[in-house]
Amino acid sequence: MIAMGLVFLLLGFFLQIPFLWSLGVVVLIIGVVLWTLGALGHAVGGRRHYF
């Protein structure tokens, strides 16, 4: 989700599309929160691992 958020941010910036910029920020924040929770060992969505 972090990579997808960065792609949306870059596309929104270069194509001057504010919706993609906003979507990128939201997806990036969600990805960072999920990554942090997973790194701390907390189960996210009832699952400890997603592989």
Summary of the structure (lengths in Angstrom):
residues: 51
radius of gyration: 13.1
end to end distance: 14.9
largest distance: 38.4
contacts: 126
relative contact order: 0.18
helix: 69%
strand: 4%
